[in-house]
Amino acid sequence: MIVPISNLNFNTLPDLLRRQNNCIGGLTKQFSHIVAFRPTGWMLTGEKGGMAGKFLPDSEKGKSIVRLCSNGTNVKVFGIPYSEHSSFGELVDCLIALKPRNIVPTVNCSKSAEQVHTLMTAVRRLEVGRNSF
């Protein structure tokens, strides 16, 4: 299910899970957990600000650009760094971490095929370089 980003919080998501289970009608299988992916530019704001410093133990900081937030229930929210102003290197790092099946550019779309090709070429080169050690 795709929902507005404003719904990706621990107050709203349990209700969305209940509503989804009520909508499945005659199916006997209901969902027990909900996982959300929240794109945000506020992921890596330092130890005292943002999700990176707030929810991870010191031993885990800096290991991944994807951050998990959980309130100990059946709701998990993964923060994914995102910005329309990301540098080329940040976009490549994000693609390596997330391994998307498809990329849909939303800025400067007139050159989207060329931009996706350039990004994926950089990703492949980095992955080949990492695997050769």
ChimeraX attribute file (.defattr): number of C-alpha atoms within 10 A of each C-alpha:
attribute: neighborCount
match mode: 1-to-1
recipient: residues
	/A:1	5
	/A:2	7
	/A:3	10
	/A:4	7
	/A:5	12
	/A:6	8
	/A:7	15
	/A:8	19
	/A:9	15
	/A:10	15
	/A:11	9
	/A:12	11
	/A:13	21
	/A:14	16
	/A:15	12
	/A:16	16
	/A:17	19
	/A:18	14
	/A:19	11
	/A:20	14
	/A:21	16
	/A:22	11
	/A:23	11
	/A:24	12
	/A:25	9
	/A:26	7
	/A:27	8
	/A:28	8
	/A:29	8
	/A:30	14
	/A:31	11
	/A:32	10
	/A:33	12
	/A:34	15
	/A:35	15
	/A:36	20
	/A:37	16
	/A:38	21
	/A:39	16
	/A:40	14
	/A:41	16
	/A:42	16
	/A:43	20
	/A:44	20
	/A:45	12
	/A:46	13
	/A:47	14
	/A:48	9
	/A:49	12
	/A:50	15
	/A:51	19
	/A:52	26
	/A:53	19
	/A:54	12
	/A:55	16
	/A:56	15
	/A:57	9
	/A:58	10
	/A:59	7
	/A:60	12
	/A:61	16
	/A:62	12
	/A:63	8
	/A:64	10
	/A:65	18
	/A:66	19
	/A:67	22
	/A:68	17
	/A:69	18
	/A:70	13
	/A:71	10
	/A:72	7
	/A:73	10
	/A:74	13
	/A:75	18
	/A:76	20
	/A:77	19
	/A:78	17
	/A:79	22
	/A:80	21
	/A:81	19
	/A:82	16
	/A:83	13
	/A:84	10
	/A:85	10
	/A:86	13
	/A:87	10
	/A:88	12
	/A:89	12
	/A:90	15
	/A:91	18
	/A:92	20
	/A:93	17
	/A:94	20
	/A:95	17
	/A:96	16
	/A:97	13
	/A:98	12
	/A:99	11
	/A:100	9
	/A:101	6
	/A:102	7
	/A:103	12
	/A:104	9
	/A:105	14
	/A:106	9
	/A:107	10
	/A:108	8
	/A:109	11
	/A:110	10
	/A:111	10
	/A:112	15
	/A:113	12
	/A:114	11
	/A:115	14
	/A:116	15
	/A:117	11
	/A:118	13
	/A:119	16
	/A:120	16
	/A:121	13
	/A:122	18
	/A:123	20
	/A:124	13
	/A:125	10
	/A:126	14
	/A:127	12
	/A:128	11
	/A:129	10
	/A:130	9
	/A:131	7
	/A:132	6
	/A:133	5
